[in-house]
């Protein structure tokens, strides 16, 4: 497979996995997800563009910043199929409601949502909406969304590489081993996306993301001894919130 076609195949595979966006036909049979996940920040960029366009259209139609931010957030959630939100709610329910590792993992597999999960979702949506609504102009919103979605997705390969799967089966266990080169490539793309906040904003966001990453990594190790697909979704949500909060502080 030619190099360009191989890269496009990796991006297409991640697009199918991380979003519900329509996709033209690309050859993906030679793409392996453990290698293709370097493209996760590219998928974050695509989701951010969806949200940015919806926000700009809402403002052009005369909507205030609050409703426009709500529509932009809804558009990004629709684009991802709420997969990260599902991971966040399951993780909150498991970590909050389980008495031991086995019970936590069992709760995380339950499709029903509990009080911890509902509160986590409400808190996530409220924080992201309030941050987006404070960014102001459509350009600032687009920059904030690009930085938040791409950088938060960029955390996932390193997270999956640095923590063992908490289960022997399931989505995370089936991904396979992620190489250091793949994780570094994703991190570099995420760092590049943070420059949408300007140099000082990128540095501040990167430092905050580093703190969030290692705190959440320690939490997962102490709670379930590793990572699952749900915890990767929860990490994405934490990263997205972190960058949007930094962006709101910068652009106000």
C-alpha positions in Angstrom: 0.0 0.0 0.0 1.5 3.4 -0.9 2.4 5.6 2.1 -0.3 8.3 1.4 -3.0 5.6 1.1 -1.7 4.0 4.2 -2.0 7.2 6.2 -5.4 7.8 4.8 -6.4 4.3 5.8 -5.2 4.9 9.3 -7.2 8.1 9.5 -10.3 6.4 8.1 -10.0 3.6 10.6 -9.9 6.1 13.5 -12.7 8.1 12.0 -14.9 5.0 11.9 -14.0 4.1 15.5 -14.2 7.5 17.2 -17.0 9.2 15.3 -20.3 8.8 13.5 -19.2 11.1 10.6 -19.9 9.9 7.1 -16.8 8.6 5.4 -15.9 8.2 1.7 -14.5 4.8 0.8 -10.9 4.3 1.8 -8.9 1.1 1.9 -8.3 0.1 5.5 -7.6 -3.6 5.3 -3.9 -3.1 6.0 -4.5 -0.6 8.8 -4.1 -1.9 12.4 -5.8 0.1 15.1 -2.9 -0.1 17.5 -0.8 1.6 14.8 -3.5 3.8 13.3 -4.3 5.4 16.6 -1.6 8.1 16.0 -4.4 9.7 13.9 -6.7 10.2 17.0 -5.9 14.0 17.1 -6.8 14.3 13.4 -10.2 12.9 14.3 -10.4 15.5 17.1 -9.7 18.2 14.5 -12.6 16.9 12.4 -15.0 16.9 15.4 -13.8 20.4 16.3 -14.5 21.7 12.8 -18.1 20.4 13.1 -18.6 22.3 16.3 -17.0 25.4 15.1 -19.1 25.6 11.9 -22.3 25.0 13.9 -21.4 27.8 16.3 -20.6 30.2 13.5 -23.9 29.5 11.7 -25.8 29.9 15.0 -24.2 33.3 15.6 -24.9 34.4 11.9 -28.5 33.5 12.5 -28.6 35.9 15.5 -28.3 33.5 18.4 -26.6 34.6 21.6 -23.3 33.0 22.8 -25.1 30.7 25.2 -27.5 29.0 22.8 -24.8 28.9 20.1 -22.4 27.2 22.5 -25.1 24.6 23.4 -25.7 23.8 19.7 -21.9 23.6 19.0 -21.5 21.2 22.0 -24.5 19.1 20.8 -22.9 18.9 17.3 -19.6 17.6 18.7 -21.4 15.0 20.8 -23.5 13.9 17.8 -20.3 13.6 15.7 -18.7 11.3 18.3 -21.9 9.4 19.0 -21.4 10.4 22.7 -18.7 7.6 23.0 -16.5 9.6 25.4 -19.5 10.7 27.4 -20.5 7.0 27.8 -17.0 6.2 29.0 -17.1 9.0 31.5 -20.4 8.0 33.0 -19.5 4.3 33.2 -16.1 5.2 34.8 -17.8 7.5 37.4 -20.4 4.8 38.3 -17.7 2.1 38.6 -15.2 4.1 40.6 -17.8 5.7 42.7 -20.1 2.8 43.4 -17.8 -0.3 43.4 -16.4 -1.6 46.7 -13.5 -3.5 45.1 -11.8 -3.9 41.7 -14.1 -6.7 40.4 -17.2 -4.9 41.4 -16.0 -1.6 39.8 -15.3 -3.4 36.5 -18.7 -5.1 36.7 -20.5 -1.8 37.2 -18.6 -0.2 34.4 -19.9 -2.9 32.0 -23.5 -2.2 33.1 -25.3 -0.2 30.4 -27.5 1.5 33.0 -26.5 4.9 34.3 -26.3 5.6 38.0 -26.1 8.7 40.1 -22.4 9.1 39.9 -22.5 8.8 36.1 -25.4 11.2 35.7 -23.6 13.8 37.9 -20.4 13.4 36.0 -22.2 13.9 32.6 -24.0 16.9 33.9 -20.8 18.4 35.3 -18.9 17.7 32.0 -21.6 19.3 29.8 -22.0 22.3 32.1 -18.3 23.0 32.2 -17.8 22.6 28.5 -20.9 24.7 27.6 -19.9 27.5 30.0 -16.4 27.6 28.7 -17.4 27.7 25.0 -20.0 30.4 25.7 -17.3 32.6 27.2 -14.9 32.3 24.3 -16.6 35.1 22.4 -16.0 35.2 18.7 -16.5 32.3 16.3 -12.8 32.3 15.6 -12.0 32.0 19.3 -14.5 29.2 19.6 -13.0 27.3 16.6 -9.5 27.7 18.0 -10.6 26.5 21.5 -12.4 23.5 20.0 -9.5 22.5 17.8 -7.1 22.7 20.7 -9.5 20.8 23.1 -10.6 18.0 20.9 -7.3 17.3 19.2 -5.1 17.5 22.3 -7.6 15.4 24.4 -7.6 12.7 21.7 -3.8 12.9 21.6 -3.6 11.6 25.2 -5.2 8.3 24.5 -2.4 6.4 22.8 0.1 7.2 25.6 -2.5 6.3 28.2 -3.2 3.0 26.6 0.5 2.3 26.2 1.4 3.2 29.8 -1.3 1.3 31.5 -2.1 -2.4 31.1 -5.6 -3.5 30.2 -7.7 -4.0 33.3 -9.5 -6.9 31.7 -8.3 -9.8 29.6 -11.2 -9.2 27.2 -13.0 -6.1 26.0 -12.3 -3.2 23.7 -9.1 -2.0 25.3 -7.6 -5.5 25.6 -8.3 -6.2 21.9 -6.5 -3.1 20.6 -3.1 -4.7 20.9 0.3 -3.2 21.9 0.7 0.5 21.1 4.3 1.5 20.3 6.2 4.5 21.7 6.5 5.9 18.2 2.7 5.9 17.8 2.1 7.5 21.1 4.7 10.2 20.4 3.3 10.9 17.0 -0.2 11.5 18.5 1.3 13.6 21.3 3.2 15.8 18.8 0.0 16.4 16.8 -1.8 17.3 20.0 0.9 19.7 21.0 0.7 21.3 17.5 -3.1 21.7 17.9 -2.6 23.5 21.2 -0.8 26.3 19.3 -4.3 27.4 18.3 -4.4 29.0 21.8 -1.1 30.9 21.1 2.2 30.0 22.5 1.5 31.0 26.2 -1.9 29.3 26.0 -0.4 26.2 24.5 2.2 25.9 27.3 -0.4 26.5 30.0 -2.7 23.9 28.5 0.1 21.4 28.0 1.1 21.7 31.7 -2.5 21.3 32.8 -3.0 18.3 30.6 0.1 16.7 31.9 -1.2 17.1 35.5 -4.6 15.7 34.5 -3.0 12.8 32.6 -0.8 11.6 35.5 -3.5 12.1 38.2 -6.0 10.1 36.2 -3.4 7.4 35.4 -2.8 7.0 39.2 -6.5 6.9 39.9 -7.1 4.2 37.3 -4.2 2.1 38.7 -5.5 2.4 42.3 -9.1 1.7 41.3 -8.9 -1.1 38.7 -5.2 -1.7 38.1 -5.2 -0.5 34.5 -7.3 1.0 31.8 -10.4 0.1 29.9 -12.2 1.6 26.9 -14.4 3.5 29.4 -11.5 5.1 31.1 -10.0 6.3 27.8 -13.3 8.0 27.1 -13.2 9.6 30.6 -9.7 10.8 30.0 -10.8 12.4 26.7 -13.5 14.2 28.5 -11.2 15.4 31.3 -8.7 16.6 28.7 -11.3 18.4 26.6 -12.7 20.2 29.7 -9.2 21.2 30.8 -8.2 22.8 27.5 -11.6 24.6 27.1 -11.2 26.0 30.6 -7.7 27.3 29.7 -9.0 28.7 26.5 -11.8 30.5 28.3 -9.2 32.1 30.6 -7.1 33.2 27.7 -9.8 34.6 25.3 -11.8 36.5 28.0 
